[in-house]
Amino acid sequence: MLHPTHRKSWIQVSEFIQLLWYMHHRIFKFTWFLYQIREELRAAGGVVCAIIAVLHAMGALWSYKLMMKNAQHYAAIKKMAA
C-alpha cells in the first residue's frame, strides 16, 4: 500500500499524463482530421458542421479544465518545496 502522500503524487502524475494524452488526441489529431475532410464537411451541411464544432469546443474546454487542475498541482508542489 502506498503512503497517502505518494498516492497523491501518483494521482497528480496520472492527471498530467491524461492532460497530455487528451490534448494530443482530442485537440491536435481531431483538428488535423477535420482539416483533411474539410471538403466533405462543407458538402455535409450546417448541422454536421455545428455538431463537430460543439465536439471540438467540448474538447478544448475539457483540456482547459485539465490544464487548470495540473496548474493547481504544480502550485501545491512548488509551495511544499519552498
N, C-alpha and C positions, 0 to 999 in steps of 0.2 A: 504494500500500500504506500502511496506517495504521501509525503508530508504536505499539509494544506498549502504552504507557500509554493512548493514545487508544482502542485496540481494547478494552482492559479497561473503559474508561469507557462505550463503546457497549454492551458486553455488560451492564453494570450498569443502564444506562438501559433496555435492552430487557427485562431481567428485571423492572424496576419496572413497565413498561407491561404486561407479561404478568400481573403480580400484579393490577393494576387491572382489566384486561380479564377475567381469570379470575374474580375475586371478583364482579364485576358480573354476569356471565352465570351462573356456577355457583351462587353463593350467593343473590343478590338476585332475579334473574329466575326461577330454578328454584323458590325459596321462594314467590314470587308465583304461579307456575303451579300449584304444589301447593295453595296456598290456594284458587285458583279452581276446582279439580277435587276439592275435599275430599269432596263427597258421593259422587262416583264412586269415590273411593278407599275410602271406608267400605263401599260396596257390593261392591267387588272382593275384599275379604277380607284376612286377616292376612299371607299370603305376599307379596302385591303391596306392601302397606304396609312390610313388613320389607325388601324389596329396595330400595324407594325410600328408606327410612331409611338403609340402608347406602350407597347412592349419595350421599345428602346428607352423610353423615358423611365419606365419602371426599373430597368437595369441600371440606368445612371443614378437614380435615387437610392437604390439598394447599395450600389458601390459607394456612394457618398456616406450612407449610414455606416457601412463597414469601415470606411476611412476615418470617420469621426470616433468610432469605438476604438480603433487602433491608436489614434492620437491620444485618447484618454489613457490607454495602457502605457504608451510611451511616456506621457507626463508623470504617471504614477511611478514608473520605474526610475525616471530621472530624479524625482523627488526623494525616493528611497535611497538613491545613490549619493545624494547631497548631504 
